[in-house]
Amino acid sequence: MASAVRLFWVLRSSANYSTALRTASGRTAGASVRGGRASQNARQRREPGIPRTEKMEVDQDWTSVYPAAAAFKPSAVPLPVRMGYPVKRGVPPVKEGNLELLKIPNFLHLTPVAIRKHCAALKDFCTEWPSALDNDEKCLHHFPIEIDTMDYVSAGPSVRNPKARVVTLRVKLSSLNLDDHAKKKLIKLVGERYCKGTDTLTITTDRCPLRRQNYDYGVYLLTVLFHESWKTEHWEGEKTDMDMEEFVWENSASENCALDTLLRIRSAEKAKEASREELLASEIVQDYRKSVVLLKNEGETEKNLCDYKNSVKRLLNMSAL
């Protein structure tokens, strides 16, 4: 019992001593540190100097101030720029300490003087425009592929826009080295990307994150389509007239029936015999051929039916009816 009482008093005295020591030491150290810092800050405090904007010359080289794209620096722009929401029906905040001016990209590095310097630096790496390409037709003949891209300017933290990666490739099928089989197969492969009215194939790529990658992907697709269209599979030789994409006049039943009808008419009239090639090249047969092809490929419209009726009358020598 005595030992327990003695231990209690020892712990109590040590606790009081440690508490008093912590309090005293904290007050002393805090006062000395705060006093030292205050005196040190007082010694280092200097008067603000003249802003850089007031020391700038009027005819200074602005390209050396903003040589490349950078955030807005109020100390380097000698203009009274203001931006932000006006408080209490006042004016927008000034440029010093204005975070709104730091959020958006600027074009301070693309002044007319800077652009002229860039053009002068790139002029040594450029060649003169070929004198033979003096109109759009010649340019389209020698450079049939047209590439369309779009750049965006927006107010945001980055000058990059995700939509700028989209690349559109256009080319006329008539400018490609394709025969009838290859052209029809390519049109079948591309589907709605081909416009029959303008004979233009349009490929739009936007799967890759960068514009250059989408451009390479578009050129790759055009190359694959070109080579695949020239391939002839074994099953393509088994196609019948019903499997064709469009009606073909040559060696068709309509051609044979028209020739057989003309031969019978000429034999009944005891006219001069003519060869197969002469009959096919005649104006009556060519008009009938044109009307049949339009009727089969475009459908039974009022104009196509009227042209077909008139061509049949001329073929049967029934124009007077």
DOSE-212617 format. One record per residue (C-alpha): x, y, z. Coordinates in pm, 1 decimal, padded with zeros to 6 digits, m for minus. Example, Ala and Ser with C-alpha at 12.3 -4.5 7.8 and 13.67 -1.06 7.14 Angstrom:
# DOSE-212617
{x:01230.0 | y:m00450.0 | z:00780.0}
{x:01367.0 | y:m00106.0 | z:00714.0}
//
This chain:
# DOSE-212617
{x:00000.0 | y:00000.0 | z:00000.0}
{x:00282.4 | y:00237.3 | z:00081.7}
{x:00459.7 | y:00158.4 | z:m00243.1}
{x:00143.2 | y:00231.5 | z:m00442.0}
{x:00101.7 | y:00569.4 | z:m00273.1}
{x:00464.4 | y:00658.5 | z:m00339.2}
{x:00430.2 | y:00568.8 | z:m00712.9}
{x:00117.9 | y:00786.7 | z:m00739.9}
{x:00296.2 | y:01093.4 | z:m00601.9}
{x:00596.7 | y:01035.8 | z:m00829.5}
{x:00374.3 | y:01021.6 | z:m01142.4}
{x:00177.8 | y:01326.1 | z:m01032.5}
{x:00489.8 | y:01535.7 | z:m00975.4}
{x:00642.8 | y:01431.7 | z:m01306.5}
{x:00321.7 | y:01518.3 | z:m01489.9}
{x:00312.6 | y:01862.1 | z:m01333.3}
{x:00674.6 | y:01916.1 | z:m01416.5}
{x:00636.9 | y:01812.4 | z:m01778.5}
{x:00328.3 | y:02028.5 | z:m01823.8}
{x:00497.4 | y:02329.8 | z:m01677.9}
{x:00807.2 | y:02269.5 | z:m01886.5}
{x:00606.1 | y:02239.0 | z:m02209.0}
{x:00415.7 | y:02557.2 | z:m02137.2}
{x:00720.5 | y:02756.3 | z:m02049.3}
{x:00926.8 | y:02627.9 | z:m02338.4}
{x:00644.9 | y:02689.5 | z:m02587.3}
{x:00603.0 | y:03048.3 | z:m02477.2}
{x:00971.9 | y:03122.5 | z:m02483.7}
{x:01042.6 | y:02957.3 | z:m02819.0}
{x:00735.5 | y:03106.3 | z:m02983.4}
{x:00821.4 | y:03454.6 | z:m02871.2}
{x:01176.9 | y:03427.7 | z:m02990.2}
{x:01081.5 | y:03282.0 | z:m03332.8}
{x:00807.3 | y:03531.1 | z:m03395.4}
{x:01030.1 | y:03813.9 | z:m03287.9}
{x:01312.5 | y:03691.9 | z:m03508.9}
{x:01088.8 | y:03649.3 | z:m03812.6}
{x:00933.7 | y:03986.7 | z:m03767.5}
{x:01268.9 | y:04154.4 | z:m03752.4}
{x:01394.4 | y:03956.1 | z:m04053.9}
{x:01088.2 | y:04047.9 | z:m04263.7}
{x:01133.5 | y:04406.2 | z:m04164.4}
{x:01490.9 | y:04397.2 | z:m04287.4}
{x:01398.5 | y:04229.0 | z:m04623.5}
{x:01099.3 | y:04447.5 | z:m04708.6}
{x:01172.2 | y:04666.9 | z:m05011.5}
{x:00978.4 | y:04928.4 | z:m05188.7}
{x:00808.0 | y:04812.9 | z:m05516.5}
{x:00997.2 | y:04918.1 | z:m05826.5}
{x:00874.6 | y:05072.8 | z:m06147.3}
{x:00663.7 | y:04826.3 | z:m06350.9}
{x:00824.3 | y:04682.2 | z:m06661.7}
{x:00543.6 | y:04814.4 | z:m06878.6}
{x:00641.6 | y:05173.0 | z:m06796.0}
{x:01003.6 | y:05112.3 | z:m06889.7}
{x:00926.7 | y:04964.8 | z:m07232.7}
{x:01019.3 | y:05161.0 | z:m07542.3}
{x:00755.6 | y:05248.0 | z:m07798.3}
{x:00955.6 | y:05098.0 | z:m08086.8}
{x:01074.5 | y:04787.1 | z:m07904.8}
{x:01094.2 | y:04444.5 | z:m08071.3}
{x:00770.4 | y:04282.9 | z:m07960.5}
{x:00876.0 | y:03940.6 | z:m08092.8}
{x:01145.6 | y:03929.2 | z:m07823.7}
{x:00884.1 | y:03994.6 | z:m07553.0}
{x:00647.4 | y:03720.2 | z:m07675.6}
{x:00858.7 | y:03491.3 | z:m07899.5}
{x:00624.3 | y:03193.3 | z:m07860.5}
{x:00284.3 | y:03100.9 | z:m07723.5}
{x:00270.9 | y:03176.3 | z:m07350.0}
{x:00024.7 | y:03269.5 | z:m07079.1}
{x:m00074.1 | y:03629.7 | z:m07026.7}
{x:00185.8 | y:03824.9 | z:m06826.7}
{x:00055.1 | y:04158.3 | z:m06696.1}
{x:00406.7 | y:04292.9 | z:m06639.7}
{x:00495.3 | y:04239.7 | z:m07009.7}
{x:00183.0 | y:04375.8 | z:m07181.1}
{x:00175.3 | y:04759.3 | z:m07187.4}
{x:m00197.8 | y:04773.8 | z:m07249.1}
{x:m00480.9 | y:04859.6 | z:m07006.9}
{x:m00647.0 | y:04520.7 | z:m07048.7}
{x:m00947.1 | y:04445.2 | z:m06830.4}
{x:m01145.0 | y:04124.9 | z:m06807.6}
{x:m01396.3 | y:03971.1 | z:m06569.0}
{x:m01734.3 | y:04035.2 | z:m06415.7}
{x:m01781.4 | y:04398.7 | z:m06308.3}
{x:m01852.1 | y:04421.0 | z:m05936.2}
{x:m02120.7 | y:04660.3 | z:m05811.5}
{x:m02187.0 | y:04804.9 | z:m06157.2}
{x:m01825.1 | y:04903.3 | z:m06193.3}
{x:m01565.0 | y:04818.2 | z:m06452.1}
{x:m01400.8 | y:04476.7 | z:m06504.3}
{x:m01092.4 | y:04401.8 | z:m06291.7}
{x:m00752.4 | y:04524.2 | z:m06406.8}
{x:m00486.3 | y:04294.6 | z:m06552.2}
{x:m00273.6 | y:04270.8 | z:m06235.0}
{x:m00365.2 | y:03949.0 | z:m06055.6}
{x:m00648.3 | y:03876.1 | z:m06297.9}
{x:m00698.7 | y:03500.4 | z:m06327.0}
{x:m00948.8 | y:03535.5 | z:m06610.9}
{x:m00670.8 | y:03651.5 | z:m06840.7}
{x:m00465.6 | y:03343.0 | z:m06751.3}
{x:m00740.8 | y:03095.0 | z:m06831.1}
{x:m00773.1 | y:03167.9 | z:m07202.8}
{x:m00513.6 | y:03142.0 | z:m07482.2}
{x:m00387.5 | y:03459.7 | z:m07641.8}
{x:m00236.0 | y:03557.2 | z:m07975.6}
{x:00022.9 | y:03803.3 | z:m07848.9}
{x:00292.3 | y:03596.4 | z:m08020.9}
{x:00117.2 | y:03613.9 | z:m08360.7}
{x:00144.9 | y:03982.0 | z:m08437.6}
{x:00188.9 | y:04095.6 | z:m08800.6}
{x:00560.0 | y:04152.3 | z:m08738.5}
{x:00603.8 | y:03800.5 | z:m08598.7}
{x:00414.8 | y:03646.5 | z:m08890.5}
{x:00635.4 | y:03833.6 | z:m09139.1}
{x:00945.2 | y:03702.7 | z:m08964.1}
{x:00811.9 | y:03347.0 | z:m08973.4}
{x:00734.6 | y:03375.8 | z:m09344.4}
{x:01079.5 | y:03518.8 | z:m09415.5}
{x:01240.6 | y:03228.8 | z:m09227.8}
{x:01033.9 | y:02969.9 | z:m09417.1}
{x:01083.3 | y:03132.0 | z:m09757.4}
{x:01422.2 | y:02965.4 | z:m09804.9}
{x:01258.8 | y:02622.8 | z:m09773.8}
{x:00978.3 | y:02693.4 | z:m10024.9}
{x:00973.9 | y:02648.7 | z:m10400.1}
{x:00795.9 | y:02852.3 | z:m10662.7}
{x:00449.0 | y:02751.4 | z:m10774.7}
{x:00467.0 | y:02551.9 | z:m11099.5}
{x:00377.5 | y:02770.7 | z:m11393.1}
{x:00201.3 | y:02480.4 | z:m11567.1}
{x:m00063.9 | y:02462.8 | z:m11292.0}
{x:m00238.5 | y:02783.3 | z:m11389.8}
{x:m00600.0 | y:02668.5 | z:m11335.7}
{x:m00805.2 | y:02439.6 | z:m11111.6}
{x:m00860.7 | y:02175.6 | z:m11380.9}
{x:m00489.6 | y:02109.6 | z:m11418.5}
{x:m00439.4 | y:02101.3 | z:m11042.2}
{x:m00723.5 | y:01849.6 | z:m11007.9}
{x:m00577.1 | y:01637.6 | z:m11287.4}
{x:m00229.2 | y:01613.3 | z:m11132.7}
{x:m00345.5 | y:01613.4 | z:m10768.4}
{x:m00681.0 | y:01430.9 | z:m10764.3}
{x:m00695.4 | y:01368.8 | z:m10387.3}
{x:m00840.3 | y:01653.2 | z:m10181.2}
{x:m00782.8 | y:01668.3 | z:m09803.7}
{x:m01009.7 | y:01880.3 | z:m09582.2}
{x:m00926.8 | y:01968.1 | z:m09220.9}
{x:m01061.6 | y:02231.6 | z:m08984.5}
{x:m00900.8 | y:02438.0 | z:m08709.1}
{x:m01095.0 | y:02583.3 | z:m08417.5}
{x:m01039.5 | y:02895.9 | z:m08208.8}
{x:m01212.4 | y:02886.0 | z:m07872.5}
{x:m01184.0 | y:03041.0 | z:m07527.5}
{x:m01050.2 | y:02766.2 | z:m07305.2}
{x:m00748.9 | y:02647.0 | z:m07110.6}
{x:m00601.8 | y:02474.5 | z:m07418.3}
{x:m00558.9 | y:02572.9 | z:m07782.1}
{x:m00628.5 | y:02212.8 | z:m07890.0}
{x:m00979.9 | y:02115.4 | z:m07992.1}
{x:m01081.0 | y:01747.0 | z:m08022.0}
{x:m01277.7 | y:01820.3 | z:m08340.8}
{x:m00961.6 | y:01935.7 | z:m08518.8}
{x:m00847.5 | y:01573.0 | z:m08553.3}
{x:m01116.6 | y:01493.4 | z:m08815.8}
{x:m00980.5 | y:01447.5 | z:m09169.6}
{x:m01197.8 | y:01426.6 | z:m09483.5}
{x:m01053.9 | y:01274.8 | z:m09802.1}
{x:m01223.9 | y:01327.1 | z:m10141.1}
{x:m01132.7 | y:01179.5 | z:m10478.7}
{x:m01313.9 | y:01129.9 | z:m10809.0}
{x:m01329.3 | y:00770.3 | z:m10929.2}
{x:m01269.8 | y:00886.7 | z:m11284.1}
{x:m00918.8 | y:00994.8 | z:m11179.4}
{x:m00833.4 | y:00644.8 | z:m11052.9}
{x:m00707.4 | y:00368.2 | z:m11280.6}
{x:m01015.2 | y:00145.4 | z:m11261.4}
{x:m01185.8 | y:m00072.9 | z:m11518.2}
{x:m01558.3 | y:m00143.0 | z:m11519.9}
{x:m01533.9 | y:m00440.3 | z:m11282.6}
{x:m01304.0 | y:m00259.9 | z:m11036.5}
{x:m01520.5 | y:00054.1 | z:m11033.9}
{x:m01839.6 | y:m00136.3 | z:m10964.1}
{x:m01674.7 | y:m00340.6 | z:m10690.8}
{x:m01528.5 | y:m00030.6 | z:m10524.4}
{x:m01869.0 | y:00140.2 | z:m10529.1}
{x:m02017.7 | y:m00170.0 | z:m10368.8}
{x:m01750.0 | y:m00168.0 | z:m10096.0}
{x:m01777.5 | y:00199.6 | z:m10000.8}
{x:m02158.1 | y:00209.5 | z:m09998.2}
{x:m02304.2 | y:00553.5 | z:m09916.7}
{x:m01961.4 | y:00720.3 | z:m09922.2}
{x:m01982.9 | y:00740.8 | z:m10302.7}
{x:m02187.5 | y:01016.8 | z:m10469.7}
{x:m02299.4 | y:00910.8 | z:m10814.7}
{x:m02398.4 | y:01262.1 | z:m10920.0}
{x:m02048.8 | y:01406.1 | z:m10870.2}
{x:m01856.4 | y:01076.9 | z:m10908.9}
{x:m01681.8 | y:01154.8 | z:m10578.3}
{x:m01570.4 | y:00918.2 | z:m10303.8}
{x:m01561.8 | y:01075.5 | z:m09955.0}
{x:m01376.7 | y:00912.0 | z:m09664.6}
{x:m01397.0 | y:01073.9 | z:m09319.3}
{x:m01165.6 | y:00949.6 | z:m09043.2}
{x:m01184.9 | y:01049.8 | z:m08675.8}
{x:m01088.7 | y:00735.0 | z:m08483.1}
{x:m00734.6 | y:00837.4 | z:m08395.5}
{x:m00649.4 | y:01112.3 | z:m08144.0}
{x:m00420.3 | y:01308.4 | z:m08378.0}
{x:m00487.8 | y:01463.1 | z:m08718.9}
{x:m00177.3 | y:01308.7 | z:m08874.4}
{x:m00287.1 | y:00963.1 | z:m08764.8}
{x:m00631.9 | y:01011.3 | z:m08917.3}
{x:m00472.4 | y:01134.2 | z:m09241.8}
{x:m00252.1 | y:00823.6 | z:m09262.5}
{x:m00553.4 | y:00604.6 | z:m09184.4}
{x:m00759.8 | y:00766.9 | z:m09461.5}
{x:m00482.3 | y:00716.3 | z:m09719.4}
{x:m00448.8 | y:00355.6 | z:m09601.6}
{x:m00822.5 | y:00294.6 | z:m09650.5}
{x:m00811.5 | y:00438.1 | z:m10003.0}
{x:m00511.5 | y:00218.4 | z:m10089.3}
{x:m00680.7 | y:m00096.0 | z:m09957.0}
{x:m01004.8 | y:m00018.4 | z:m10141.7}
{x:m00816.7 | y:00035.8 | z:m10467.7}
{x:m00630.4 | y:m00296.1 | z:m10451.6}
{x:m00930.9 | y:m00492.0 | z:m10327.3}
{x:m01145.6 | y:m00364.4 | z:m10613.4}
{x:m00898.0 | y:m00507.0 | z:m10867.5}
{x:m00920.3 | y:m00855.5 | z:m10716.7}
{x:m01153.4 | y:m01105.0 | z:m10883.0}
{x:m01282.2 | y:m01380.6 | z:m10657.9}
{x:m01380.1 | y:m01719.9 | z:m10793.6}
{x:m01745.2 | y:m01669.9 | z:m10699.5}
{x:m01767.6 | y:m01355.1 | z:m10908.5}
{x:m01756.7 | y:m01568.1 | z:m11223.8}
{x:m02079.0 | y:m01738.5 | z:m11114.4}
{x:m02284.1 | y:m01417.4 | z:m11113.3}
{x:m02594.7 | y:m01412.6 | z:m11331.0}
{x:m02782.9 | y:m01119.3 | z:m11479.3}
{x:m03004.5 | y:m01105.9 | z:m11169.9}
{x:m02697.4 | y:m01061.6 | z:m10947.7}
{x:m02560.9 | y:m00761.6 | z:m11137.9}
{x:m02557.4 | y:m00421.8 | z:m10968.6}
{x:m02704.1 | y:m00257.8 | z:m11279.0}
{x:m02849.9 | y:m00356.3 | z:m11612.2}
{x:m02596.1 | y:m00422.7 | z:m11888.5}
{x:m02717.5 | y:m00386.4 | z:m12246.3}
{x:m02442.3 | y:m00584.0 | z:m12414.2}
{x:m02540.4 | y:m00949.5 | z:m12477.3}
{x:m02865.3 | y:m00905.2 | z:m12287.3}
{x:m03205.3 | y:m01045.2 | z:m12376.1}
{x:m03329.9 | y:m00696.9 | z:m12468.0}
{x:m03049.1 | y:m00655.5 | z:m12720.3}
{x:m03113.2 | y:m00994.1 | z:m12879.3}
{x:m03487.8 | y:m00931.4 | z:m12899.4}
{x:m03436.5 | y:m00588.9 | z:m13060.2}
{x:m03199.4 | y:m00731.5 | z:m13321.1}
{x:m03431.7 | y:m01024.4 | z:m13395.3}
{x:m03725.1 | y:m00784.2 | z:m13438.4}
{x:m03531.6 | y:m00559.3 | z:m13674.9}
{x:m03417.9 | y:m00855.0 | z:m13885.2}
{x:m03774.0 | y:m00979.8 | z:m13919.6}
{x:m03901.4 | y:m00637.1 | z:m14018.9}
{x:m03629.1 | y:m00590.7 | z:m14277.1}
{x:m03688.3 | y:m00938.0 | z:m14419.8}
{x:m04062.9 | y:m00873.4 | z:m14443.0}
{x:m04001.5 | y:m00542.5 | z:m14617.4}
{x:m03736.9 | y:m00705.5 | z:m14836.3}
{x:m03491.7 | y:m00434.1 | z:m14744.9}
{x:m03118.7 | y:m00447.6 | z:m14789.7}
{x:m02949.6 | y:m00682.6 | z:m14550.5}
{x:m02740.1 | y:m00524.9 | z:m14277.5}
{x:m02487.6 | y:m00671.7 | z:m14038.6}
{x:m02530.2 | y:m00696.4 | z:m13664.4}
{x:m02282.5 | y:m00414.8 | z:m13600.9}
{x:m02461.7 | y:m00180.2 | z:m13840.4}
{x:m02796.8 | y:m00242.4 | z:m13674.4}
{x:m02656.2 | y:m00185.0 | z:m13325.0}
{x:m02492.5 | y:00141.1 | z:m13437.4}
{x:m02812.1 | y:00277.9 | z:m13589.1}
{x:m02983.1 | y:00573.8 | z:m13424.3}
{x:m03308.3 | y:00382.6 | z:m13363.0}
{x:m03133.8 | y:00104.2 | z:m13169.6}
{x:m02920.7 | y:00349.4 | z:m12971.9}
{x:m03231.8 | y:00540.1 | z:m12860.9}
{x:m03399.2 | y:00212.8 | z:m12762.2}
{x:m03085.4 | y:00102.6 | z:m12576.1}
{x:m03069.8 | y:00428.9 | z:m12380.8}
{x:m03435.5 | y:00413.5 | z:m12279.4}
{x:m03411.0 | y:00049.1 | z:m12168.5}
{x:m03099.2 | y:00111.9 | z:m11958.3}
{x:m03261.0 | y:00410.2 | z:m11784.7}
{x:m03580.9 | y:00218.9 | z:m11721.8}
{x:m03396.3 | y:m00078.8 | z:m11571.9}
{x:m03148.5 | y:00116.0 | z:m11358.5}
{x:m03348.8 | y:00422.2 | z:m11247.1}
{x:m03695.4 | y:00272.0 | z:m11223.7}
{x:m04033.2 | y:00336.2 | z:m11382.8}
{x:m04061.1 | y:00711.5 | z:m11370.9}
{x:m04296.7 | y:00909.4 | z:m11592.6}
{x:m04013.2 | y:01040.6 | z:m11807.4}
{x:m03847.5 | y:00698.8 | z:m11847.4}
{x:m04175.8 | y:00533.4 | z:m11943.3}
{x:m04248.9 | y:00804.9 | z:m12198.7}
{x:m03900.2 | y:00773.2 | z:m12353.3}
{x:m03933.9 | y:00394.0 | z:m12363.7}
{x:m04272.3 | y:00415.5 | z:m12538.5}
{x:m04140.7 | y:00653.0 | z:m12804.2}
{x:m03828.5 | y:00443.5 | z:m12866.2}
{x:m04037.4 | y:00127.3 | z:m12909.9}
{x:m04261.1 | y:00308.3 | z:m13162.6}
{x:m03958.9 | y:00418.0 | z:m13363.2}
{x:m03808.7 | y:00069.0 | z:m13343.2}
{x:m04131.0 | y:m00093.0 | z:m13475.4}
{x:m04185.9 | y:00186.9 | z:m13726.5}
{x:m04507.7 | y:00289.5 | z:m13554.0}
{x:m04435.0 | y:00660.2 | z:m13501.7}
{x:m04747.6 | y:00762.3 | z:m13685.5}
{x:m04971.6 | y:00585.3 | z:m13431.0}
//
